[in-house]
Amino acid sequence: MSVWIAIAATAVGCYLVKFLGLSAPAGVLERPLVKRLAALLPVALLAALTAQQTFSDGRYLMLDAKAAGLAAAVVALVLRAPFLLVVGVAVVVTAGVRALSG
C-alpha cells in the first residue's frame, strides 16, 4: 500500500510544480536571471542523470564499462567529432570493455 501512496504523492507533487510554473507572473519570467536559469537547468539535469546512470548501480559508486564509454565520448567531443560518431565511439568502447572483462 505504501507504493501507491508514494505514486499518489509524486503525481500530486508533479501537478503542483506544473501549476506553479503556469501561474507565475509574466514579469518574473522575463527577468534575465530567470531566463538564464531556465536555459541552464536542462543541461544540469541531464548531466546529473548521466552521472547517476554511469557511476552508480543504485546503491554503490562503481567504475565499469559505461565509464570507459563515457570517457571515450568525451575525448571524441573534445576532438570535435560529429554527434553520431561520438555515440558510435561510446558504444564500441563500452562493448569492447564488456567483452574483454566478461
N, C-alpha and C positions, 0 to 999 in steps of 0.2 A: 504493500500500500504506500510506503514512503516514496517509491519511484514515481507514482502518479502525482503525489504532492509536489515532488521536485519538477516534474514536467509541467504541471499547472502553474507553479511559481515562476518557472522560466518563461512560459507563454505570457503570463501577465506582465512580467518584467520587460519582455521584448515589446509588447504592445505599449507600455508606458513610455519606454525610451523613444519609440517611433512617434507617439503622440506629443511628447515634449519637443521633439525636433520639428514637428509640423506646426506647433503652436508658438514657436519662438518668433518674436517680433522681427520684421524685416530689417530694422535699423541695427539690430545685433548681428545679423548675418552679413551685413555689408562692411563690418569693421575689418581692417587689414589683418589683424591678429587672428580673427576667426577664420578668415579666408585662407591664411597660411596654414593654420592648424588643420583645417578641413582638407587641404591638399596633401599634407604630410601624414595624416592619420592612416590612410590605407597602406602606405608604404611601411609604416611602423608595425601595423598589424600583420602584414604579410611576412615581414622579417621575423617577427616573434613566432608566428606559426611555423615558418620554415625551420627555425632553430629548435623549436619544441619537437617537431616531427623528425628532425635529423639526429639530434643528440640525446634523445630520451626514448625509453620503451614504456613510459607511463609511470615508472617508479624510480628508475635509476638513470644517471647520466651514462652515456656509452659512446664509444667511437667505433664505428663499423664501416661497412662498405658505403653506406649512404653519405658518411662524412667525406670519404675519398671522392665520391661522385660530385659532391658539392664543391670540394676544393678544386677539382678539375674544371667545373663550370666557372668558378671564379677566375681561374687562370685564363680560360677561353674568353671571358668577358674583358679581362684586362688587355688581352691581345686584340680586342675589338672584333671578335668573330661574330657572324650573323647569329640571330637567336636560335634558329633551328640547329645550327652546328653546335651551339652551346648545349642545347638539350641533348643532342646526339652524343657529344663527348661525355656528358654526365652519365647517360645511360650505359655507354660502353665501359666506362671506367668502373661504375658500380657493378655491372655484371661481371667484369673481369676480376675484380677483387673478391666477389662472392664465389666465383668459380675456383679461384686459387685457394681460398680459405676453407672451402667445404668439400 
